[in-house]
Amino acid sequence: MIMPFSMPYVVAASAYEAPNSTILDSFSSPSSRPLGLTFDGTNLISCDANSDTIYVHSGISSTILSSFSSPSSSPSGLTFDGTNLISCDYSRNTIYVHSGISSTILSSFSSPSSSPFGLAFDGTNLISCDYSSDTIYVHSGVTSTILDSFSSPDTSPLGLTFDGTNLISCDVGSDTIYVHSGVTSTILSSFSSPSSRPSGLAFDGTNLISCDNTSDTIYKHGKG
């Protein structure tokens, strides 16, 4: 029988290649305290707590296409939901939904605890982590309602991303990047961060990207 459309290709579970400590590329962050990363399908986006600025990079590079002020004084996490940029601020304990990738704010709500530092989006729900409570929260959509929560792998989570299969987190206390099993507390693998203070994560569809606020560097990781 001739199908009217192609069946989607399904990747076997065994084909999953987790990110690892191999560094394929690195470059300086735009300012001196990077605390968040995300990827919008074309460009890397970073934020910096010293400059209170969100930067749109050209692809995955140090070249900056545009920048704008963060909603408050201490941007500490970014994610992209396919339409809008989402940021958090640890000084205001607030999560902001931007209009597209701009400084215009559509809505905002309080974070689940007092020190939000990392954000991710799994295609349905926002995920956040909190430095003070050492907890990862699964939100209902992009709202303040919490569907689930679990302890972070160590005591000082600063970054999150979702690679289409698994949540990935980083911890500044252990200087470690953790690959979770789905969006759970179970850890599939872990590896040392490239420097001493991993502070943000993104996934570009192929590779993990991390940043470090001691080396002020953004790193592109290998996998497998």
Backbone bond lengths (Angstrom), bond angles and torsions (degrees), N, CA, C in turn:
res aa  C-N    CA-C-N  psi(-1)  N-CA   C-N-CA  omega(-1)  CA-C   N-CA-C  phi
1 M - - - 1.457 - - 1.521 109.16 -
2 I 1.307 117.26 136.81 1.457 121.27 178.88 1.516 108.88 -85.91
3 M 1.319 115.57 121.83 1.453 120.57 179.66 1.522 109.72 -79.95
4 P 1.338 119.14 141.39 1.457 121.35 -179.53 1.523 113.13 -73.92
5 F 1.316 118.19 -10.66 1.454 121.64 177.85 1.519 108.27 -153.12
6 S 1.291 116.64 161.22 1.460 121.04 -179.79 1.522 109.68 -75.83
7 M 1.325 115.68 137.46 1.456 120.09 175.59 1.518 108.74 -71.04
8 P 1.326 118.35 141.21 1.455 119.89 179.89 1.516 111.37 -64.26
9 Y 1.331 114.88 142.57 1.460 120.46 177.57 1.519 108.72 -76.55
10 V 1.300 117.17 128.68 1.451 122.51 -179.19 1.522 108.79 -106.22
11 V 1.309 116.73 122.63 1.460 121.42 179.25 1.526 109.27 -83.31
12 A 1.312 116.49 126.48 1.457 120.24 178.23 1.512 110.26 -65.06
13 A 1.332 115.56 149.44 1.464 120.06 -178.47 1.521 111.53 -57.68
14 S 1.354 116.71 -33.95 1.455 120.80 -178.09 1.524 112.24 -69.21
15 A 1.361 117.39 -16.37 1.453 120.64 -178.32 1.518 112.88 -83.13
16 Y 1.311 117.11 -7.19 1.465 120.33 -178.83 1.522 110.41 -63.84
17 E 1.323 115.81 129.55 1.459 121.33 177.72 1.523 108.38 -114.93
18 A 1.303 116.09 112.26 1.458 120.86 -178.99 1.528 110.33 -75.60
19 P 1.324 117.58 147.95 1.465 119.81 173.88 1.517 110.48 -64.08
20 N 1.326 115.44 157.17 1.458 119.24 179.86 1.529 110.49 -140.11
21 S 1.314 116.77 -172.46 1.462 122.29 -173.14 1.528 113.36 -80.11
22 T 1.334 117.78 -7.64 1.462 120.50 178.64 1.529 110.22 -63.24
23 I 1.325 117.41 128.68 1.459 121.22 -179.26 1.534 109.19 -102.61
24 L 1.334 115.77 118.52 1.454 122.14 -179.97 1.522 111.99 -85.45
25 D 1.333 115.40 -30.90 1.463 119.85 -177.02 1.529 108.21 -162.02
26 S 1.313 117.00 157.95 1.464 121.24 174.75 1.518 109.22 -154.64
27 F 1.327 115.87 154.82 1.465 120.95 177.29 1.523 108.69 -157.75
28 S 1.317 115.76 160.07 1.459 121.09 -177.97 1.527 110.77 -68.15
29 S 1.327 115.64 142.61 1.458 120.52 174.53 1.526 109.06 -73.39
30 P 1.336 118.36 160.58 1.466 120.30 -176.06 1.519 114.71 -64.59
31 S 1.323 117.12 -27.51 1.457 120.91 179.44 1.523 109.04 -140.47
32 S 1.319 117.61 -166.78 1.458 120.13 -164.52 1.523 116.26 -98.28
33 R 1.340 119.14 3.01 1.464 118.94 177.54 1.528 111.09 -146.73
34 P 1.334 117.18 68.87 1.462 119.02 178.90 1.526 111.29 -66.76
35 L 1.336 116.09 132.49 1.471 120.07 -177.59 1.520 113.12 -131.75
36 G 1.306 118.57 4.97 1.460 118.64 179.32 1.508 111.50 -165.85
37 L 1.339 115.58 148.97 1.462 123.01 177.76 1.513 109.53 -139.88
38 T 1.342 116.25 152.44 1.451 121.42 165.07 1.520 107.84 -155.11
39 F 1.322 116.74 173.63 1.463 122.95 -179.40 1.521 107.76 -133.35
40 D 1.337 117.72 131.63 1.465 121.08 -174.45 1.524 113.92 -99.80
41 G 1.337 116.28 12.45 1.455 121.05 -177.23 1.508 112.52 101.17
42 T 1.327 116.29 -18.95 1.460 122.03 178.09 1.520 111.78 -131.59
43 N 1.326 115.11 -45.59 1.461 120.32 -172.66 1.530 112.66 -125.14
44 L 1.316 114.82 146.63 1.459 121.88 169.86 1.526 108.97 -73.18
45 I 1.325 116.57 142.69 1.463 121.99 174.65 1.525 106.84 -125.64
46 S 1.317 116.47 133.74 1.462 121.08 179.55 1.523 109.59 -128.58
47 C 1.335 115.39 160.00 1.463 119.58 174.18 1.512 109.10 -132.69
48 D 1.321 115.49 154.63 1.453 121.19 -175.27 1.520 110.36 -135.41
49 A 1.328 116.40 128.10 1.462 121.27 -176.03 1.520 113.03 -77.95
50 N 1.338 118.11 -21.94 1.465 119.46 177.43 1.525 111.70 -77.45
51 S 1.315 116.49 -42.10 1.468 120.27 -179.30 1.528 112.35 -90.37
52 D 1.353 117.24 -7.78 1.478 121.99 -177.52 1.527 111.11 52.37
53 T 1.325 114.72 44.03 1.459 120.89 -171.65 1.518 111.08 -132.67
54 I 1.340 115.36 146.14 1.461 122.67 172.50 1.528 107.35 -108.44
55 Y 1.329 115.77 130.15 1.464 122.23 -174.81 1.530 110.64 -115.10
56 V 1.326 116.69 134.45 1.460 122.34 172.38 1.528 107.42 -102.57
57 H 1.324 116.20 115.14 1.457 122.07 -179.63 1.524 110.87 -84.81
58 S 1.299 116.13 162.62 1.459 121.81 172.10 1.522 108.01 -87.98
59 G 1.337 116.47 105.18 1.453 119.70 -173.82 1.514 109.97 59.81
60 I 1.308 116.71 -140.29 1.473 121.80 175.10 1.516 107.06 -105.60
61 S 1.310 116.15 79.93 1.462 120.92 -176.84 1.518 109.73 -152.23
62 S 1.313 116.21 173.79 1.464 121.43 178.71 1.528 112.28 -80.71
63 T 1.324 117.52 -11.73 1.470 120.68 -179.94 1.529 110.34 -69.29
64 I 1.323 116.91 129.42 1.459 122.26 -177.24 1.533 109.81 -102.40
65 L 1.333 115.39 121.75 1.460 121.08 178.39 1.528 111.50 -80.86
66 S 1.339 115.79 -40.18 1.457 120.62 -178.92 1.521 109.18 -160.97
67 S 1.318 115.86 166.24 1.460 120.60 176.29 1.517 108.83 -153.92
68 F 1.332 115.67 158.51 1.458 120.59 177.52 1.520 109.00 -154.91
69 S 1.318 115.25 158.95 1.459 120.74 -178.36 1.516 110.97 -66.85
70 S 1.330 116.32 143.04 1.459 120.97 175.11 1.533 109.28 -72.58
71 P 1.337 118.16 163.00 1.465 120.14 -176.54 1.520 114.17 -63.87
72 S 1.332 116.96 -26.74 1.460 120.72 179.06 1.519 108.73 -139.66
73 S 1.313 117.77 -157.95 1.464 120.48 -167.59 1.524 115.79 -92.30
74 S 1.336 118.03 -10.73 1.468 119.24 -173.44 1.528 111.76 -142.52
75 P 1.342 117.96 71.70 1.464 119.92 178.96 1.522 110.46 -63.64
76 S 1.335 116.70 133.87 1.465 119.46 -171.23 1.529 113.89 -136.57
77 G 1.322 117.98 5.55 1.454 119.97 178.19 1.509 110.82 -173.74
78 L 1.347 115.54 150.16 1.460 121.94 -179.70 1.520 109.82 -140.36
79 T 1.331 115.64 149.65 1.456 121.45 163.99 1.514 108.02 -153.53
80 F 1.329 116.72 170.44 1.466 122.81 -178.73 1.514 107.74 -132.80
81 D 1.344 117.30 128.52 1.469 120.74 -175.10 1.524 113.53 -97.82
82 G 1.335 116.64 14.14 1.455 121.09 -178.22 1.507 112.44 98.18
83 T 1.319 117.19 -18.86 1.461 122.80 177.96 1.517 111.52 -129.54
84 N 1.320 115.28 -48.05 1.458 120.96 -173.52 1.528 113.09 -122.40
85 L 1.309 115.00 144.94 1.450 121.65 169.40 1.526 109.30 -72.98
86 I 1.317 117.19 142.00 1.460 122.79 175.24 1.522 106.88 -124.94
87 S 1.320 116.74 132.11 1.464 121.08 179.49 1.519 110.10 -129.48
88 C 1.321 116.23 161.94 1.458 120.64 173.26 1.515 109.39 -131.83
89 D 1.327 115.42 159.18 1.452 122.31 -177.62 1.524 109.28 -134.24
90 Y 1.335 116.11 121.17 1.463 118.75 -174.08 1.523 112.73 -76.90
91 S 1.330 118.57 -20.96 1.467 119.52 178.60 1.526 112.20 -79.03
92 R 1.345 116.58 -25.80 1.464 121.85 179.41 1.528 112.70 -104.60
93 N 1.337 117.42 -6.35 1.471 121.88 -177.87 1.529 110.77 52.20
94 T 1.328 114.91 45.63 1.461 121.04 -171.67 1.518 110.65 -132.80
95 I 1.340 115.48 145.07 1.457 123.24 173.56 1.528 107.85 -111.27
96 Y 1.334 116.45 132.04 1.466 122.49 -175.10 1.529 110.42 -116.73
97 V 1.331 116.29 135.45 1.461 122.34 171.87 1.525 107.53 -102.64
98 H 1.331 116.05 115.69 1.455 121.94 -178.93 1.530 110.38 -85.50
99 S 1.318 116.12 161.68 1.460 121.61 172.09 1.517 107.82 -87.34
100 G 1.338 116.27 105.85 1.455 119.31 -172.91 1.512 109.59 60.32
101 I 1.313 115.60 -137.56 1.468 120.34 176.47 1.516 106.53 -112.77
102 S 1.306 115.12 81.90 1.463 122.04 -176.25 1.520 109.26 -152.38
103 S 1.318 115.28 175.34 1.464 120.51 178.46 1.528 112.39 -81.49
104 T 1.328 117.41 -10.35 1.467 121.06 179.63 1.525 110.09 -69.38
105 I 1.318 117.56 129.39 1.460 122.75 -177.19 1.530 109.82 -103.51
106 L 1.335 115.48 122.23 1.466 121.40 177.82 1.521 111.43 -80.67
107 S 1.334 116.17 -40.94 1.461 121.06 -178.25 1.518 109.27 -160.59
108 S 1.330 115.58 166.18 1.458 120.50 175.90 1.519 108.95 -153.24
109 F 1.326 115.74 158.10 1.460 120.73 178.21 1.520 109.39 -155.12
110 S 1.326 115.39 158.97 1.457 120.57 -179.15 1.521 111.16 -67.58
111 S 1.325 116.03 142.59 1.457 120.77 175.30 1.526 109.47 -73.11
112 P 1.345 117.98 161.80 1.467 120.15 -176.19 1.519 114.53 -64.92
113 S 1.340 116.87 -26.67 1.464 120.18 178.50 1.524 108.63 -139.25
114 S 1.322 118.00 -162.54 1.457 120.14 -165.47 1.525 115.93 -93.35
115 S 1.346 119.17 -6.97 1.472 119.87 -176.97 1.524 111.29 -142.64
116 P 1.358 117.52 72.10 1.467 119.38 178.53 1.522 111.10 -69.98
117 F 1.322 116.81 132.70 1.458 120.05 -178.92 1.520 114.44 -131.03
118 G 1.290 120.98 -22.19 1.452 120.57 -177.27 1.508 111.23 -136.88
119 L 1.346 116.17 146.52 1.457 121.90 178.66 1.528 109.67 -134.29
120 A 1.332 115.61 150.10 1.456 122.27 172.11 1.517 107.83 -147.95
121 F 1.328 116.47 164.00 1.464 122.23 176.33 1.514 107.72 -134.88
122 D 1.344 117.03 126.54 1.465 120.75 -173.95 1.527 113.47 -97.85
123 G 1.331 116.52 13.38 1.454 121.12 -177.67 1.504 112.31 100.56
124 T 1.317 116.82 -19.34 1.468 122.86 178.24 1.524 111.72 -130.42
125 N 1.310 115.01 -48.33 1.463 120.65 -172.21 1.525 113.15 -121.63
126 L 1.309 114.70 145.54 1.454 121.96 169.84 1.528 109.41 -72.57
127 I 1.315 116.41 142.81 1.465 122.55 174.27 1.516 107.17 -125.38
128 S 1.321 116.49 134.10 1.464 120.28 178.85 1.521 110.02 -130.58
129 C 1.316 115.88 158.41 1.464 119.94 173.46 1.516 109.07 -128.57
130 D 1.314 115.27 155.57 1.453 120.69 -175.47 1.524 110.91 -130.54
131 Y 1.315 115.46 126.69 1.467 123.00 -177.90 1.525 112.05 -66.68
132 S 1.339 117.04 -35.91 1.471 120.25 -176.78 1.518 112.85 -76.37
133 S 1.324 116.92 -41.44 1.469 120.63 -176.50 1.528 112.70 -91.30
134 D 1.368 117.37 -7.43 1.482 121.69 -177.82 1.524 110.48 53.46
135 T 1.319 115.83 43.60 1.460 121.25 -172.48 1.519 110.62 -132.89
136 I 1.337 115.51 145.77 1.460 123.34 172.64 1.520 107.73 -107.87
137 Y 1.328 116.44 131.01 1.463 122.78 -175.14 1.530 110.78 -116.15
138 V 1.325 116.45 134.45 1.462 122.08 172.45 1.531 107.22 -102.47
139 H 1.319 115.81 115.85 1.457 121.78 -178.95 1.527 110.39 -85.81
140 S 1.312 116.27 161.95 1.458 122.00 172.21 1.518 107.64 -87.60
141 G 1.338 116.07 106.21 1.458 119.18 -172.63 1.515 109.70 60.47
142 V 1.304 116.30 -139.83 1.462 120.82 176.60 1.527 107.20 -111.30
143 T 1.331 114.71 72.40 1.465 122.22 -178.08 1.523 109.16 -141.45
144 S 1.315 115.79 175.71 1.459 120.80 177.94 1.523 113.16 -80.30
145 T 1.334 117.92 -11.21 1.469 121.63 179.38 1.527 110.23 -67.95
146 I 1.310 117.27 129.64 1.466 122.34 -177.57 1.525 110.18 -102.72
147 L 1.336 115.73 121.77 1.466 121.87 177.59 1.520 112.15 -84.12
148 D 1.330 115.85 -35.89 1.464 120.23 -174.10 1.528 108.31 -158.39
149 S 1.310 116.21 159.00 1.463 121.38 173.80 1.519 109.28 -153.90
150 F 1.326 115.08 154.66 1.465 120.01 177.90 1.515 108.86 -155.54
151 S 1.319 115.70 158.68 1.462 120.99 -178.52 1.519 110.61 -66.24
152 S 1.328 115.98 141.63 1.453 120.49 174.25 1.527 109.40 -71.36
153 P 1.345 118.04 161.29 1.474 119.78 -175.89 1.522 114.35 -62.67
154 D 1.334 116.57 -27.14 1.455 120.07 176.98 1.522 108.30 -139.12
155 T 1.315 117.86 -163.10 1.468 120.85 -166.62 1.528 115.15 -94.51
156 S 1.335 118.94 -6.09 1.468 119.27 -173.57 1.522 112.10 -140.51
157 P 1.343 118.64 67.00 1.466 120.65 -179.13 1.529 111.25 -70.03
158 L 1.335 116.01 134.96 1.465 120.17 178.99 1.523 113.27 -125.45
159 G 1.324 119.73 -17.15 1.456 119.66 -175.26 1.507 113.23 -147.22
160 L 1.348 115.21 151.57 1.457 122.71 177.67 1.525 109.61 -141.40
161 T 1.335 115.69 152.47 1.456 122.08 163.93 1.519 107.66 -155.21
162 F 1.317 116.49 168.58 1.465 122.67 177.86 1.518 107.20 -128.06
163 D 1.343 117.36 128.44 1.464 120.51 -173.96 1.521 113.61 -99.47
164 G 1.330 116.07 17.64 1.462 120.37 -179.06 1.504 112.18 94.64
165 T 1.313 117.53 -18.01 1.464 123.72 177.88 1.525 111.55 -127.34
166 N 1.314 115.53 -48.99 1.461 121.06 -173.16 1.526 112.72 -129.12
167 L 1.305 115.05 148.15 1.455 121.99 169.25 1.524 108.52 -72.72
168 I 1.331 116.09 143.02 1.460 121.92 174.89 1.530 107.22 -126.60
169 S 1.318 116.59 132.94 1.459 120.85 180.00 1.524 110.13 -127.80
170 C 1.324 115.91 160.47 1.462 120.04 173.93 1.516 109.34 -131.80
171 D 1.315 115.75 151.36 1.456 122.13 -175.37 1.522 110.04 -131.47
172 V 1.332 115.62 125.04 1.455 120.26 -176.89 1.527 111.87 -76.40
173 G 1.333 117.78 -22.96 1.456 120.55 178.64 1.514 112.45 -71.60
174 S 1.325 116.19 -42.39 1.466 121.04 -178.93 1.525 112.68 -95.87
175 D 1.361 117.20 -6.26 1.474 122.28 -177.10 1.524 110.71 53.57
176 T 1.330 114.87 45.22 1.462 120.93 -171.93 1.528 110.84 -132.69
177 I 1.323 114.80 146.45 1.459 122.71 172.43 1.523 107.66 -108.63
178 Y 1.346 115.80 130.82 1.462 122.30 -174.97 1.531 110.60 -116.54
179 V 1.334 116.25 133.93 1.455 122.22 171.69 1.518 107.84 -101.02
180 H 1.327 116.68 115.75 1.456 122.31 -179.06 1.525 110.79 -85.02
181 S 1.305 116.22 163.35 1.467 122.15 171.84 1.520 107.42 -89.24
182 G 1.327 116.30 105.96 1.458 119.73 -173.71 1.511 109.36 60.95
183 V 1.314 116.26 -141.43 1.467 120.83 176.83 1.522 106.94 -109.80
184 T 1.331 115.31 72.36 1.464 122.63 -177.98 1.521 109.04 -141.59
185 S 1.319 115.86 176.21 1.465 120.86 177.38 1.523 112.92 -80.86
186 T 1.328 118.20 -10.93 1.467 121.52 179.60 1.523 110.33 -68.46
187 I 1.321 117.34 130.52 1.457 122.63 -177.19 1.527 109.94 -103.84
188 L 1.347 115.52 123.68 1.459 121.39 177.92 1.525 111.61 -82.61
189 S 1.336 116.08 -39.91 1.457 120.40 -178.93 1.530 108.88 -160.79
190 S 1.313 115.11 164.33 1.453 120.20 177.15 1.520 109.01 -152.98
191 F 1.317 115.80 159.06 1.456 120.16 178.71 1.526 109.13 -156.68
192 S 1.323 116.25 157.44 1.452 121.72 -179.85 1.518 110.87 -67.01
193 S 1.314 116.22 142.19 1.454 121.10 177.02 1.527 109.64 -71.27
194 P 1.336 118.34 161.29 1.465 120.29 -177.06 1.524 114.26 -65.63
195 S 1.339 116.80 -26.39 1.454 120.95 177.72 1.524 108.50 -135.29
196 S 1.315 118.25 -156.89 1.459 119.18 -168.20 1.529 116.09 -96.61
197 R 1.352 118.96 -9.27 1.458 120.17 -177.34 1.536 110.65 -141.04
198 P 1.339 118.00 76.29 1.464 119.57 177.55 1.521 109.99 -63.58
199 S 1.335 116.99 128.92 1.461 119.46 -169.46 1.518 114.85 -133.23
200 G 1.320 118.12 2.46 1.459 120.16 177.92 1.513 110.74 -171.04
201 L 1.346 116.46 150.63 1.458 122.07 -178.70 1.527 109.85 -138.00
202 A 1.328 115.31 149.57 1.466 122.18 171.75 1.518 107.91 -148.11
203 F 1.321 116.13 162.00 1.467 121.53 175.90 1.518 107.37 -129.53
204 D 1.346 117.56 126.71 1.465 121.06 -173.59 1.527 113.86 -97.15
205 G 1.334 116.10 14.99 1.457 120.59 -176.91 1.511 112.45 97.78
206 T 1.324 116.51 -19.89 1.466 122.00 178.34 1.520 111.66 -130.96
207 N 1.324 116.16 -47.18 1.463 120.82 -172.64 1.523 112.49 -124.32
208 L 1.324 114.47 151.14 1.454 121.55 171.46 1.529 109.03 -76.70
209 I 1.325 115.35 139.55 1.457 122.56 173.71 1.529 106.99 -118.86
210 S 1.318 118.03 134.50 1.462 121.16 176.51 1.519 109.75 -129.91
211 C 1.331 115.52 159.99 1.465 119.95 172.91 1.515 109.14 -130.61
212 D 1.316 114.91 159.87 1.470 121.37 -176.81 1.517 108.70 -136.12
213 N 1.347 116.44 129.96 1.459 118.22 -175.97 1.531 113.83 -94.69
214 T 1.339 117.09 11.28 1.462 120.46 166.09 1.521 110.25 -97.08
215 S 1.314 115.99 -46.99 1.467 120.67 178.73 1.525 112.42 -83.64
216 D 1.378 116.78 -12.32 1.471 122.06 -177.31 1.524 110.63 52.38
217 T 1.332 113.96 46.50 1.454 121.61 -174.02 1.523 110.69 -131.27
218 I 1.329 114.88 147.14 1.461 122.52 174.01 1.526 108.29 -108.95
219 Y 1.336 115.75 133.13 1.466 121.74 -173.74 1.527 111.06 -120.74
220 K 1.321 116.12 140.72 1.471 122.62 172.60 1.525 107.77 -106.55
221 H 1.338 116.02 122.17 1.459 122.06 -174.04 1.529 112.61 -95.44
222 G 1.326 115.08 153.27 1.448 121.58 169.13 1.503 110.96 -82.84
223 K 1.320 117.06 -177.61 1.458 121.06 -179.57 1.517 109.96 -148.22
224 G 1.336 114.36 170.74 1.448 119.38 177.15 1.519 112.37 99.55
